[in-house]
Amino acid sequence: MTHISAESGARESFTTEPKTSGTSTDKPENRLVEIDQPEAIEVSTDTDADAEAADDGTTQKKPLGFYLSFLAINILVFLFSLDATTLAVAIPSIAQELHGSTLESFWAGIAYYLGLVVSQPLFASISDVFGRKPPLYVAFLLFTAGSLSFSLAPNMAAVIAGRVVQGLGGGGLDVLGEIIVSDMTTLKERPLYVGIMALPIAIGSILGPTIGALFSDYVTWRWIGWINLPLLGIAFPLLAFFLRLRSLGSSLDAKLKRLDWNDPYSSVGMRYGIPIIWGAGVGALLRLLHLPMQASVSSVDDTGHAIALLLTFRCLGGLVGLAIGSTIFSSTFGSAIATIGELPDSLSLLRDPHNAVAFIPIMRTVNLPLEVIAPVLQAYLSAMRGVFYAMLGFSGLGFVSSLLTEELTLQKTERGRQHFET
C-alpha cells in the first residue's frame, strides 16, 4: 500500500486520489486525505486572495493616519506655492524700504529658486538612504529659519539670504512631500492624490500675489514670512505623529556607505528634457508631468529620483527664466527711457535702469502732467512686454517638445520599500 499524507494531498490537484490495494480502501489515512484535502485548498485560495488584495492598494481601506499625513503634505505644498508667488508684487515695497537696487530686487526673487534647485536632488538622494522623515525635519527647520530671517531682515542682503535658506527648506518640503505620496500610494491610484495636490498649488499661486500686495499696502511685507509659521505649526505635528513609513532597517554606517551624491542625476528620467523648458515658461502643467515621469522608471524604488529630477529641472527653468527676464527688463527699459529725452528732477532716478523696480511705489505719488508721465509708463510697458515675448517663446518650445513624449501605462500597483504602514 502506498501511504499519502494529508500535507502532500493538499498540494495536489482536486483529482488527486490515494493509491490503494484491495484490502486497504477503508484505512483511516485514506479518509484523512479525502477530508483534509479540500480544507487545505480553501486555505490556500484565501491566502492568494489576501496577497492579491495587498498588492492592489485601491482595495484596502486606508487608516486615519494616512489622510492626516496627506493633509499635512498638502499644507506644505500650499506653503511652497505661496512663497514662490507672494514676493513678486512685494519687491518694489521691499526695495523702497531697504533702499535696494533693481539688481538686488531681482536677486531677492531668484534666491528662493536658487535654493530649490540646489536642495531638491540632495534631499531626494539622502531620503533614499536615511529614510524620508529625518531629511523632512531638516527641511522644516531650514524653511522656518529662512522665514524668520526674511521677516526680520534689516537690509536687502538679509532678505536675499533669508530667501536662499527658505528655498533650501522649501525644496526639501516640496520634493519629499511628492516622494512620500508616491511611497504611500500605488501608481494606479496615484492620479487621484496627485490631482488633489494640484488644488493647494493652484490656490497658493492665485492667492500669493494678492496676499503679497495686501501685506505690502496695508500691513507690512514682513508678514509674507510670518504667515508661514502657524501653517508649519499645524503640519509638523501631523507628520511627526501620524506619518508611519516602513523603516529601512540598516545601520548608520551602512547608510553612509550607500550615500551617493551623483545618484539623482543617473535616473532614467534624465532623458526627459521637457521640465526645464516648461519651468522657464508659464503654463498649466503644474502636476500633469509628474505621473508620466513616475511611470517611466524601471523600478518603483527609483520613483523618488524621477520626482527629484522633475522638480529640480522645473525650478532650474524658473531660475533661468528669472535671470533672462531680469536682463531683458533692464536692457529694454534702459533703451526705452533713453529715447524720452530730458526727464524732470522727480523722475531723474530712472536714468539708471537699476532703479526702475524700486521706483514703482514712488510713481504713485508723483504729481506730473499726463504727457510727461505717459512715456515713462510706456517704457515700463515695453520692458514687461519684452519679458512676456521671451516667455512665450519658451512656452512654444515646450509645446513642440511635448509632442515627442512616449505614452506609458499607469496601471501599476507596486509599492516602494518605504511605503505607509497601517
ZAVEXLO-374253 format. One record per residue (C-alpha): residue number from 1; residue in three letters; z negated, x negated, y negated; chain. Coordinates in nm, 3 decimals, padded with zeros to 5 digits. Layout:
<NUM, 'Ala', <Z, X, Y>, 'A'>
...
***
This chain:
<1, 'Met', <00.000, 00.000, 00.000>, 'A'>
<2, 'Thr', <00.086, -00.124, -00.347>, 'A'>
<3, 'His', <-00.205, -00.093, -00.593>, 'A'>
<4, 'Ile', <-00.121, 00.009, -00.950>, 'A'>
<5, 'Ser', <-00.394, 00.007, -01.216>, 'A'>
<6, 'Ala', <-00.427, 00.265, -01.496>, 'A'>
<7, 'Glu', <-00.362, -00.005, -01.757>, 'A'>
<8, 'Ser', <-00.028, -00.108, -01.611>, 'A'>
<9, 'Gly', <00.071, 00.254, -01.562>, 'A'>
<10, 'Ala', <00.001, 00.333, -01.928>, 'A'>
<11, 'Arg', <00.254, 00.073, -02.036>, 'A'>
<12, 'Glu', <00.531, 00.210, -01.818>, 'A'>
<13, 'Ser', <00.767, 00.498, -01.900>, 'A'>
<14, 'Phe', <00.699, 00.863, -01.830>, 'A'>
<15, 'Thr', <00.891, 00.845, -01.494>, 'A'>
<16, 'Thr', <00.681, 00.563, -01.351>, 'A'>
<17, 'Glu', <00.502, 00.665, -01.033>, 'A'>
<18, 'Pro', <00.289, 00.460, -00.793>, 'A'>
<19, 'Lys', <00.433, 00.327, -00.472>, 'A'>
<20, 'Thr', <00.250, 00.475, -00.173>, 'A'>
<21, 'Ser', <00.260, 00.473, 00.205>, 'A'>
<22, 'Gly', <00.249, 00.783, 00.418>, 'A'>
<23, 'Thr', <-00.127, 00.765, 00.474>, 'A'>
<24, 'Ser', <-00.241, 00.689, 00.120>, 'A'>
<25, 'Thr', <-00.090, 00.959, -00.104>, 'A'>
<26, 'Asp', <-00.430, 01.116, -00.177>, 'A'>
<27, 'Lys', <-00.611, 00.799, -00.267>, 'A'>
<28, 'Pro', <-00.816, 00.814, -00.591>, 'A'>
<29, 'Glu', <-00.638, 00.524, -00.754>, 'A'>
<30, 'Asn', <-00.307, 00.708, -00.742>, 'A'>
<31, 'Arg', <-00.458, 01.018, -00.902>, 'A'>
<32, 'Leu', <-00.618, 00.795, -01.167>, 'A'>
<33, 'Val', <-00.274, 00.673, -01.264>, 'A'>
<34, 'Glu', <-00.137, 01.025, -01.294>, 'A'>
<35, 'Ile', <-00.430, 01.142, -01.509>, 'A'>
<36, 'Asp', <-00.468, 00.841, -01.734>, 'A'>
<37, 'Gln', <-00.104, 00.762, -01.792>, 'A'>
<38, 'Pro', <-00.019, 01.040, -02.045>, 'A'>
<39, 'Glu', <-00.351, 00.980, -02.219>, 'A'>
<40, 'Ala', <-00.264, 00.616, -02.281>, 'A'>
<41, 'Ile', <00.083, 00.709, -02.402>, 'A'>
<42, 'Glu', <-00.063, 00.960, -02.650>, 'A'>
<43, 'Val', <-00.296, 00.700, -02.798>, 'A'>
<44, 'Ser', <-00.008, 00.456, -02.832>, 'A'>
<45, 'Thr', <00.200, 00.717, -03.014>, 'A'>
<46, 'Asp', <-00.080, 00.782, -03.265>, 'A'>
<47, 'Thr', <-00.116, 00.412, -03.331>, 'A'>
<48, 'Asp', <00.253, 00.379, -03.405>, 'A'>
<49, 'Ala', <00.235, 00.674, -03.643>, 'A'>
<50, 'Asp', <-00.060, 00.521, -03.827>, 'A'>
<51, 'Ala', <00.122, 00.189, -03.864>, 'A'>
<52, 'Glu', <00.429, 00.374, -03.988>, 'A'>
<53, 'Ala', <00.221, 00.559, -04.247>, 'A'>
<54, 'Ala', <00.058, 00.236, -04.358>, 'A'>
<55, 'Asp', <00.398, 00.083, -04.421>, 'A'>
<56, 'Asp', <00.506, 00.377, -04.633>, 'A'>
<57, 'Gly', <00.275, 00.370, -04.937>, 'A'>
<58, 'Thr', <00.400, 00.706, -05.064>, 'A'>
<59, 'Thr', <00.245, 00.897, -04.771>, 'A'>
<60, 'Gln', <-00.108, 00.776, -04.835>, 'A'>
<61, 'Lys', <-00.339, 00.927, -05.093>, 'A'>
<62, 'Lys', <-00.437, 00.665, -05.348>, 'A'>
<63, 'Pro', <-00.805, 00.624, -05.442>, 'A'>
<64, 'Leu', <-00.952, 00.689, -05.785>, 'A'>
<65, 'Gly', <-00.984, 00.314, -05.845>, 'A'>
<66, 'Phe', <-00.606, 00.282, -05.822>, 'A'>
<67, 'Tyr', <-00.549, 00.531, -06.103>, 'A'>
<68, 'Leu', <-00.825, 00.387, -06.324>, 'A'>
<69, 'Ser', <-00.678, 00.040, -06.278>, 'A'>
<70, 'Phe', <-00.332, 00.172, -06.360>, 'A'>
<71, 'Leu', <-00.473, 00.339, -06.673>, 'A'>
<72, 'Ala', <-00.622, 00.007, -06.785>, 'A'>
<73, 'Ile', <-00.288, -00.170, -06.727>, 'A'>
<74, 'Asn', <-00.115, 00.091, -06.943>, 'A'>
<75, 'Ile', <-00.367, 00.025, -07.221>, 'A'>
<76, 'Leu', <-00.278, -00.345, -07.202>, 'A'>
<77, 'Val', <00.094, -00.265, -07.212>, 'A'>
<78, 'Phe', <00.034, -00.046, -07.518>, 'A'>
<79, 'Leu', <-00.157, -00.326, -07.693>, 'A'>
<80, 'Phe', <00.119, -00.574, -07.612>, 'A'>
<81, 'Ser', <00.385, -00.345, -07.757>, 'A'>
<82, 'Leu', <00.174, -00.250, -08.059>, 'A'>
<83, 'Asp', <00.104, -00.610, -08.160>, 'A'>
<84, 'Ala', <00.469, -00.703, -08.119>, 'A'>
<85, 'Thr', <00.573, -00.448, -08.386>, 'A'>
<86, 'Thr', <00.285, -00.397, -08.631>, 'A'>
<87, 'Leu', <00.313, -00.728, -08.813>, 'A'>
<88, 'Ala', <00.675, -00.697, -08.927>, 'A'>
<89, 'Val', <00.605, -00.443, -09.202>, 'A'>
<90, 'Ala', <00.275, -00.607, -09.299>, 'A'>
<91, 'Ile', <00.414, -00.958, -09.352>, 'A'>
<92, 'Pro', <00.503, -00.902, -09.722>, 'A'>
<93, 'Ser', <00.145, -00.793, -09.797>, 'A'>
<94, 'Ile', <00.003, -01.085, -09.598>, 'A'>
<95, 'Ala', <00.232, -01.333, -09.773>, 'A'>
<96, 'Gln', <00.138, -01.193, -10.114>, 'A'>
<97, 'Glu', <-00.238, -01.206, -10.049>, 'A'>
<98, 'Leu', <-00.235, -01.550, -09.886>, 'A'>
<99, 'His', <00.041, -01.697, -10.108>, 'A'>
<100, 'Gly', <00.273, -01.757, -09.815>, 'A'>
<101, 'Ser', <00.636, -01.864, -09.837>, 'A'>
<102, 'Thr', <00.929, -01.697, -09.663>, 'A'>
<103, 'Leu', <00.930, -01.975, -09.404>, 'A'>
<104, 'Glu', <00.561, -01.921, -09.328>, 'A'>
<105, 'Ser', <00.620, -01.546, -09.313>, 'A'>
<106, 'Phe', <00.888, -01.580, -09.050>, 'A'>
<107, 'Trp', <00.675, -01.825, -08.855>, 'A'>
<108, 'Ala', <00.398, -01.565, -08.854>, 'A'>
<109, 'Gly', <00.641, -01.326, -08.686>, 'A'>
<110, 'Ile', <00.779, -01.584, -08.445>, 'A'>
<111, 'Ala', <00.438, -01.724, -08.346>, 'A'>
<112, 'Tyr', <00.348, -01.426, -08.126>, 'A'>
<113, 'Tyr', <00.672, -01.452, -07.929>, 'A'>
<114, 'Leu', <00.635, -01.827, -07.903>, 'A'>
<115, 'Gly', <00.301, -01.779, -07.729>, 'A'>
<116, 'Leu', <00.455, -01.521, -07.496>, 'A'>
<117, 'Val', <00.740, -01.749, -07.390>, 'A'>
<118, 'Val', <00.504, -02.037, -07.318>, 'A'>
<119, 'Ser', <00.239, -01.843, -07.127>, 'A'>
<120, 'Gln', <00.420, -01.590, -06.910>, 'A'>
<121, 'Pro', <00.566, -01.822, -06.643>, 'A'>
<122, 'Leu', <00.239, -02.017, -06.630>, 'A'>
<123, 'Phe', <00.026, -01.707, -06.577>, 'A'>
<124, 'Ala', <00.262, -01.583, -06.305>, 'A'>
<125, 'Ser', <00.253, -01.914, -06.120>, 'A'>
<126, 'Ile', <-00.124, -01.955, -06.150>, 'A'>
<127, 'Ser', <-00.190, -01.597, -06.034>, 'A'>
<128, 'Asp', <00.018, -01.657, -05.724>, 'A'>
<129, 'Val', <-00.220, -01.936, -05.626>, 'A'>
<130, 'Phe', <-00.562, -01.834, -05.762>, 'A'>
<131, 'Gly', <-00.518, -01.457, -05.743>, 'A'>
<132, 'Arg', <-00.441, -01.207, -06.017>, 'A'>
<133, 'Lys', <-00.784, -01.136, -06.166>, 'A'>
<134, 'Pro', <-00.904, -01.485, -06.279>, 'A'>
<135, 'Pro', <-00.598, -01.555, -06.498>, 'A'>
<136, 'Leu', <-00.612, -01.194, -06.617>, 'A'>
<137, 'Tyr', <-00.963, -01.257, -06.751>, 'A'>
<138, 'Val', <-00.836, -01.572, -06.925>, 'A'>
<139, 'Ala', <-00.560, -01.366, -07.086>, 'A'>
<140, 'Phe', <-00.821, -01.115, -07.206>, 'A'>
<141, 'Leu', <-01.021, -01.398, -07.364>, 'A'>
<142, 'Leu', <-00.718, -01.551, -07.538>, 'A'>
<143, 'Phe', <-00.595, -01.218, -07.672>, 'A'>
<144, 'Thr', <-00.940, -01.132, -07.805>, 'A'>
<145, 'Ala', <-00.981, -01.476, -07.966>, 'A'>
<146, 'Gly', <-00.636, -01.451, -08.122>, 'A'>
<147, 'Ser', <-00.708, -01.105, -08.262>, 'A'>
<148, 'Leu', <-01.032, -01.229, -08.420>, 'A'>
<149, 'Ser', <-00.864, -01.541, -08.563>, 'A'>
<150, 'Phe', <-00.587, -01.331, -08.716>, 'A'>
<151, 'Ser', <-00.830, -01.078, -08.864>, 'A'>
<152, 'Leu', <-01.044, -01.349, -09.026>, 'A'>
<153, 'Ala', <-00.758, -01.576, -09.137>, 'A'>
<154, 'Pro', <-00.810, -01.731, -09.483>, 'A'>
<155, 'Asn', <-00.453, -01.865, -09.515>, 'A'>
<156, 'Met', <-00.107, -01.842, -09.362>, 'A'>
<157, 'Ala', <-00.169, -02.135, -09.129>, 'A'>
<158, 'Ala', <-00.463, -01.950, -08.975>, 'A'>
<159, 'Val', <-00.251, -01.634, -08.943>, 'A'>
<160, 'Ile', <00.015, -01.829, -08.754>, 'A'>
<161, 'Ala', <-00.243, -02.000, -08.531>, 'A'>
<162, 'Gly', <-00.412, -01.668, -08.454>, 'A'>
<163, 'Arg', <-00.079, -01.511, -08.363>, 'A'>
<164, 'Val', <00.006, -01.801, -08.131>, 'A'>
<165, 'Val', <-00.325, -01.763, -07.945>, 'A'>
<166, 'Gln', <-00.276, -01.387, -07.938>, 'A'>
<167, 'Gly', <00.071, -01.438, -07.795>, 'A'>
<168, 'Leu', <-00.066, -01.668, -07.524>, 'A'>
<169, 'Gly', <-00.307, -01.397, -07.417>, 'A'>
<170, 'Gly', <-00.057, -01.115, -07.465>, 'A'>
<171, 'Gly', <00.191, -01.292, -07.242>, 'A'>
<172, 'Gly', <-00.066, -01.302, -06.964>, 'A'>
<173, 'Leu', <-00.166, -00.937, -07.009>, 'A'>
<174, 'Asp', <00.197, -00.826, -07.003>, 'A'>
<175, 'Val', <00.324, -01.027, -06.708>, 'A'>
<176, 'Leu', <00.009, -00.989, -06.496>, 'A'>
<177, 'Gly', <-00.003, -00.615, -06.561>, 'A'>
<178, 'Glu', <00.353, -00.582, -06.436>, 'A'>
<179, 'Ile', <00.287, -00.807, -06.134>, 'A'>
<180, 'Ile', <-00.030, -00.619, -06.040>, 'A'>
<181, 'Val', <00.158, -00.288, -06.045>, 'A'>
<182, 'Ser', <00.415, -00.444, -05.813>, 'A'>
<183, 'Asp', <00.128, -00.552, -05.585>, 'A'>
<184, 'Met', <-00.025, -00.204, -05.589>, 'A'>
<185, 'Thr', <00.297, -00.016, -05.509>, 'A'>
<186, 'Thr', <00.597, -00.042, -05.281>, 'A'>
<187, 'Leu', <00.947, -00.083, -05.421>, 'A'>
<188, 'Lys', <01.030, 00.269, -05.303>, 'A'>
<189, 'Glu', <00.753, 00.433, -05.508>, 'A'>
<190, 'Arg', <00.757, 00.182, -05.796>, 'A'>
<191, 'Pro', <01.016, 00.358, -06.018>, 'A'>
<192, 'Leu', <00.761, 00.632, -06.089>, 'A'>
<193, 'Tyr', <00.496, 00.387, -06.209>, 'A'>
<194, 'Val', <00.741, 00.167, -06.398>, 'A'>
<195, 'Gly', <00.869, 00.481, -06.570>, 'A'>
<196, 'Ile', <00.515, 00.581, -06.667>, 'A'>
<197, 'Met', <00.456, 00.232, -06.807>, 'A'>
<198, 'Ala', <00.757, 00.283, -07.035>, 'A'>
<199, 'Leu', <00.562, 00.552, -07.224>, 'A'>
<200, 'Pro', <00.290, 00.327, -07.377>, 'A'>
<201, 'Ile', <00.559, 00.070, -07.460>, 'A'>
<202, 'Ala', <00.765, 00.333, -07.643>, 'A'>
<203, 'Ile', <00.457, 00.476, -07.817>, 'A'>
<204, 'Gly', <00.341, 00.130, -07.922>, 'A'>
<205, 'Ser', <00.686, 00.039, -08.053>, 'A'>
<206, 'Ile', <00.707, 00.361, -08.254>, 'A'>
<207, 'Leu', <00.352, 00.358, -08.388>, 'A'>
<208, 'Gly', <00.342, -00.017, -08.454>, 'A'>
<209, 'Pro', <00.538, -00.026, -08.782>, 'A'>
<210, 'Thr', <00.367, 00.293, -08.903>, 'A'>
<211, 'Ile', <00.019, 00.159, -08.830>, 'A'>
<212, 'Gly', <00.104, -00.176, -08.988>, 'A'>
<213, 'Ala', <00.228, -00.004, -09.304>, 'A'>
<214, 'Leu', <-00.073, 00.229, -09.327>, 'A'>
<215, 'Phe', <-00.322, -00.053, -09.281>, 'A'>
<216, 'Ser', <-00.144, -00.271, -09.536>, 'A'>
<217, 'Asp', <-00.121, 00.002, -09.800>, 'A'>
<218, 'Tyr', <-00.447, 00.193, -09.757>, 'A'>
<219, 'Val', <-00.699, -00.035, -09.585>, 'A'>
<220, 'Thr', <-00.614, -00.399, -09.517>, 'A'>
<221, 'Trp', <-00.364, -00.579, -09.296>, 'A'>
<222, 'Arg', <-00.657, -00.742, -09.115>, 'A'>
<223, 'Trp', <-00.716, -00.417, -08.927>, 'A'>
<224, 'Ile', <-00.400, -00.498, -08.729>, 'A'>
<225, 'Gly', <-00.622, -00.742, -08.538>, 'A'>
<226, 'Trp', <-00.944, -00.543, -08.544>, 'A'>
<227, 'Ile', <-00.786, -00.236, -08.382>, 'A'>
<228, 'Asn', <-00.727, -00.433, -08.061>, 'A'>
<229, 'Leu', <-01.096, -00.488, -07.988>, 'A'>
<230, 'Pro', <-01.206, -00.131, -07.891>, 'A'>
<231, 'Leu', <-00.899, -00.088, -07.669>, 'A'>
<232, 'Leu', <-00.972, -00.419, -07.497>, 'A'>
<233, 'Gly', <-01.331, -00.298, -07.455>, 'A'>
<234, 'Ile', <-01.204, 00.004, -07.262>, 'A'>
<235, 'Ala', <-00.950, -00.177, -07.044>, 'A'>
<236, 'Phe', <-01.164, -00.475, -06.941>, 'A'>
<237, 'Pro', <-01.446, -00.291, -06.757>, 'A'>
<238, 'Leu', <-01.196, -00.063, -06.583>, 'A'>
<239, 'Leu', <-01.014, -00.362, -06.436>, 'A'>
<240, 'Ala', <-01.332, -00.558, -06.369>, 'A'>
<241, 'Phe', <-01.492, -00.279, -06.163>, 'A'>
<242, 'Phe', <-01.202, -00.083, -06.014>, 'A'>
<243, 'Leu', <-00.918, -00.330, -05.958>, 'A'>
<244, 'Arg', <-00.968, -00.444, -05.598>, 'A'>
<245, 'Leu', <-00.691, -00.671, -05.479>, 'A'>
<246, 'Arg', <-00.680, -00.846, -05.143>, 'A'>
<247, 'Ser', <-00.823, -01.199, -05.166>, 'A'>
<248, 'Leu', <-00.600, -01.494, -05.084>, 'A'>
<249, 'Gly', <-00.888, -01.639, -04.882>, 'A'>
<250, 'Ser', <-00.820, -02.011, -04.925>, 'A'>
<251, 'Ser', <-01.045, -02.283, -05.068>, 'A'>
<252, 'Leu', <-01.024, -02.412, -05.424>, 'A'>
<253, 'Asp', <-00.892, -02.746, -05.301>, 'A'>
<254, 'Ala', <-00.615, -02.574, -05.104>, 'A'>
<255, 'Lys', <-00.525, -02.362, -05.407>, 'A'>
<256, 'Leu', <-00.499, -02.667, -05.632>, 'A'>
<257, 'Lys', <-00.267, -02.835, -05.384>, 'A'>
<258, 'Arg', <-00.046, -02.527, -05.373>, 'A'>
<259, 'Leu', <-00.013, -02.506, -05.751>, 'A'>
<260, 'Asp', <00.346, -02.582, -05.856>, 'A'>
<261, 'Trp', <00.429, -02.560, -06.225>, 'A'>
<262, 'Asn', <00.801, -02.561, -06.159>, 'A'>
<263, 'Asp', <00.788, -02.274, -05.910>, 'A'>
<264, 'Pro', <00.855, -01.984, -06.151>, 'A'>
<265, 'Tyr', <01.184, -02.139, -06.250>, 'A'>
<266, 'Ser', <01.315, -02.164, -05.895>, 'A'>
<267, 'Ser', <01.309, -01.793, -05.818>, 'A'>
<268, 'Val', <01.617, -01.606, -05.704>, 'A'>
<269, 'Gly', <01.603, -01.408, -06.027>, 'A'>
<270, 'Met', <01.718, -01.715, -06.221>, 'A'>
<271, 'Arg', <02.079, -01.614, -06.161>, 'A'>
<272, 'Tyr', <02.038, -01.316, -06.391>, 'A'>
<273, 'Gly', <02.131, -01.415, -06.745>, 'A'>
<274, 'Ile', <02.108, -01.068, -06.897>, 'A'>
<275, 'Pro', <01.740, -01.070, -07.005>, 'A'>
<276, 'Ile', <01.776, -01.345, -07.266>, 'A'>
<277, 'Ile', <02.082, -01.175, -07.419>, 'A'>
<278, 'Trp', <01.916, -00.838, -07.411>, 'A'>
<279, 'Gly', <01.599, -00.979, -07.565>, 'A'>
<280, 'Ala', <01.797, -01.106, -07.865>, 'A'>
<281, 'Gly', <01.934, -00.759, -07.933>, 'A'>
<282, 'Val', <01.775, -00.423, -07.986>, 'A'>
<283, 'Gly', <01.817, -00.162, -07.713>, 'A'>
<284, 'Ala', <01.654, 00.099, -07.499>, 'A'>
<285, 'Leu', <01.633, -00.107, -07.180>, 'A'>
<286, 'Leu', <01.263, -00.195, -07.203>, 'A'>
<287, 'Arg', <01.187, -00.105, -06.841>, 'A'>
<288, 'Leu', <01.524, -00.046, -06.675>, 'A'>
<289, 'Leu', <01.589, -00.409, -06.582>, 'A'>
<290, 'His', <01.255, -00.451, -06.407>, 'A'>
<291, 'Leu', <01.349, -00.263, -06.091>, 'A'>
<292, 'Pro', <01.676, -00.443, -06.006>, 'A'>
<293, 'Met', <01.508, -00.777, -06.079>, 'A'>
<294, 'Gln', <01.230, -00.692, -05.834>, 'A'>
<295, 'Ala', <01.477, -00.560, -05.578>, 'A'>
<296, 'Ser', <01.674, -00.886, -05.593>, 'A'>
<297, 'Val', <01.403, -01.104, -05.437>, 'A'>
<298, 'Ser', <01.440, -01.201, -05.071>, 'A'>
<299, 'Ser', <01.063, -01.185, -05.010>, 'A'>
<300, 'Val', <00.822, -00.929, -05.155>, 'A'>
<301, 'Asp', <00.578, -01.211, -05.237>, 'A'>
<302, 'Asp', <00.834, -01.353, -05.485>, 'A'>
<303, 'Thr', <00.825, -01.036, -05.695>, 'A'>
<304, 'Gly', <00.576, -01.190, -05.939>, 'A'>
<305, 'His', <00.813, -01.476, -06.013>, 'A'>
<306, 'Ala', <01.102, -01.237, -06.077>, 'A'>
<307, 'Ile', <00.887, -01.036, -06.318>, 'A'>
<308, 'Ala', <00.775, -01.351, -06.499>, 'A'>
<309, 'Leu', <01.135, -01.466, -06.538>, 'A'>
<310, 'Leu', <01.245, -01.134, -06.681>, 'A'>
<311, 'Leu', <00.961, -01.111, -06.932>, 'A'>
<312, 'Thr', <00.986, -01.478, -07.028>, 'A'>
<313, 'Phe', <01.359, -01.463, -07.096>, 'A'>
<314, 'Arg', <01.316, -01.134, -07.281>, 'A'>
<315, 'Cys', <01.055, -01.288, -07.511>, 'A'>
<316, 'Leu', <01.259, -01.606, -07.541>, 'A'>
<317, 'Gly', <01.550, -01.391, -07.651>, 'A'>
<318, 'Gly', <01.325, -01.226, -07.909>, 'A'>
<319, 'Leu', <01.216, -01.569, -08.030>, 'A'>
<320, 'Val', <01.578, -01.683, -08.062>, 'A'>
<321, 'Gly', <01.664, -01.357, -08.238>, 'A'>
<322, 'Leu', <01.384, -01.406, -08.490>, 'A'>
<323, 'Ala', <01.491, -01.763, -08.561>, 'A'>
<324, 'Ile', <01.855, -01.662, -08.605>, 'A'>
<325, 'Gly', <01.756, -01.361, -08.814>, 'A'>
<326, 'Ser', <01.539, -01.563, -09.049>, 'A'>
<327, 'Thr', <01.816, -01.819, -09.103>, 'A'>
<328, 'Ile', <02.077, -01.551, -09.171>, 'A'>
<329, 'Phe', <01.844, -01.366, -09.406>, 'A'>
<330, 'Ser', <01.758, -01.672, -09.615>, 'A'>
<331, 'Ser', <02.114, -01.803, -09.641>, 'A'>
<332, 'Thr', <02.269, -01.463, -09.717>, 'A'>
<333, 'Phe', <02.002, -01.375, -09.972>, 'A'>
<334, 'Gly', <02.038, -01.712, -10.145>, 'A'>
<335, 'Ser', <02.416, -01.672, -10.173>, 'A'>
<336, 'Ala', <02.390, -01.313, -10.298>, 'A'>
<337, 'Ile', <02.120, -01.384, -10.557>, 'A'>
<338, 'Ala', <02.318, -01.682, -10.691>, 'A'>
<339, 'Thr', <02.608, -01.454, -10.787>, 'A'>
<340, 'Ile', <02.393, -01.232, -11.007>, 'A'>
<341, 'Gly', <02.364, -01.479, -11.290>, 'A'>
<342, 'Glu', <02.064, -01.506, -11.519>, 'A'>
<343, 'Leu', <01.750, -01.329, -11.394>, 'A'>
<344, 'Pro', <01.461, -01.200, -11.610>, 'A'>
<345, 'Asp', <01.138, -01.401, -11.600>, 'A'>
<346, 'Ser', <00.973, -01.137, -11.382>, 'A'>
<347, 'Leu', <01.240, -01.199, -11.115>, 'A'>
<348, 'Ser', <01.278, -01.575, -11.154>, 'A'>
<349, 'Leu', <01.089, -01.645, -10.830>, 'A'>
<350, 'Leu', <01.382, -01.501, -10.636>, 'A'>
<351, 'Arg', <01.597, -01.802, -10.724>, 'A'>
<352, 'Asp', <01.424, -01.964, -10.429>, 'A'>
<353, 'Pro', <01.511, -01.761, -10.112>, 'A'>
<354, 'His', <01.183, -01.873, -09.954>, 'A'>
<355, 'Asn', <01.001, -01.637, -10.192>, 'A'>
<356, 'Ala', <01.210, -01.331, -10.100>, 'A'>
<357, 'Val', <00.972, -01.183, -09.842>, 'A'>
<358, 'Ala', <00.654, -01.243, -10.041>, 'A'>
<359, 'Phe', <00.817, -01.087, -10.348>, 'A'>
<360, 'Ile', <00.883, -00.750, -10.179>, 'A'>
<361, 'Pro', <00.544, -00.592, -10.275>, 'A'>
<362, 'Ile', <00.591, -00.716, -10.634>, 'A'>
<363, 'Met', <00.927, -00.538, -10.655>, 'A'>
<364, 'Arg', <00.743, -00.206, -10.659>, 'A'>
<365, 'Thr', <00.557, -00.297, -10.977>, 'A'>
<366, 'Val', <00.846, -00.449, -11.173>, 'A'>
<367, 'Asn', <00.943, -00.231, -11.466>, 'A'>
<368, 'Leu', <01.308, -00.314, -11.532>, 'A'>
<369, 'Pro', <01.622, -00.108, -11.603>, 'A'>
<370, 'Leu', <01.821, 00.007, -11.302>, 'A'>
<371, 'Glu', <02.124, -00.205, -11.396>, 'A'>
<372, 'Val', <01.904, -00.516, -11.379>, 'A'>
<373, 'Ile', <01.720, -00.438, -11.057>, 'A'>
<374, 'Ala', <02.017, -00.292, -10.864>, 'A'>
<375, 'Pro', <02.192, -00.629, -10.799>, 'A'>
<376, 'Val', <01.866, -00.771, -10.663>, 'A'>
<377, 'Leu', <01.825, -00.477, -10.428>, 'A'>
<378, 'Gln', <02.185, -00.529, -10.323>, 'A'>
<379, 'Ala', <02.104, -00.892, -10.238>, 'A'>
<380, 'Tyr', <01.823, -00.775, -10.010>, 'A'>
<381, 'Leu', <02.058, -00.520, -09.855>, 'A'>
<382, 'Ser', <02.326, -00.783, -09.792>, 'A'>
<383, 'Ala', <02.072, -01.013, -09.626>, 'A'>
<384, 'Met', <01.945, -00.740, -09.394>, 'A'>
<385, 'Arg', <02.299, -00.628, -09.317>, 'A'>
<386, 'Gly', <02.385, -00.979, -09.204>, 'A'>
<387, 'Val', <02.089, -00.977, -08.963>, 'A'>
<388, 'Phe', <02.192, -00.643, -08.816>, 'A'>
<389, 'Tyr', <02.551, -00.757, -08.770>, 'A'>
<390, 'Ala', <02.431, -01.060, -08.575>, 'A'>
<391, 'Met', <02.205, -00.847, -08.354>, 'A'>
<392, 'Leu', <02.492, -00.605, -08.294>, 'A'>
<393, 'Gly', <02.697, -00.897, -08.163>, 'A'>
<394, 'Phe', <02.419, -00.990, -07.919>, 'A'>
<395, 'Ser', <02.394, -00.628, -07.806>, 'A'>
<396, 'Gly', <02.767, -00.616, -07.736>, 'A'>
<397, 'Leu', <02.746, -00.937, -07.535>, 'A'>
<398, 'Gly', <02.457, -00.793, -07.336>, 'A'>
<399, 'Phe', <02.655, -00.477, -07.262>, 'A'>
<400, 'Val', <02.954, -00.675, -07.133>, 'A'>
<401, 'Ser', <02.725, -00.888, -06.915>, 'A'>
<402, 'Ser', <02.561, -00.576, -06.770>, 'A'>
<403, 'Leu', <02.894, -00.476, -06.616>, 'A'>
<404, 'Leu', <02.865, -00.773, -06.378>, 'A'>
<405, 'Thr', <02.535, -00.672, -06.220>, 'A'>
<406, 'Glu', <02.505, -00.605, -05.847>, 'A'>
<407, 'Glu', <02.391, -00.271, -05.707>, 'A'>
<408, 'Leu', <02.072, -00.308, -05.499>, 'A'>
<409, 'Thr', <01.871, -00.065, -05.289>, 'A'>
<410, 'Leu', <01.521, 00.039, -05.394>, 'A'>
<411, 'Gln', <01.432, 00.195, -05.058>, 'A'>
<412, 'Lys', <01.183, -00.074, -04.957>, 'A'>
<413, 'Thr', <00.821, -00.019, -04.853>, 'A'>
<414, 'Glu', <00.688, -00.376, -04.812>, 'A'>
<415, 'Arg', <00.368, -00.474, -04.990>, 'A'>
<416, 'Gly', <00.272, -00.815, -05.124>, 'A'>
<417, 'Arg', <-00.017, -01.020, -04.989>, 'A'>
<418, 'Gln', <-00.235, -00.931, -05.292>, 'A'>
<419, 'His', <-00.194, -00.554, -05.260>, 'A'>
<420, 'Phe', <-00.454, -00.300, -05.370>, 'A'>
<421, 'Glu', <-00.735, -00.250, -05.118>, 'A'>
<422, 'Thr', <-00.865, 00.101, -05.053>, 'A'>
***
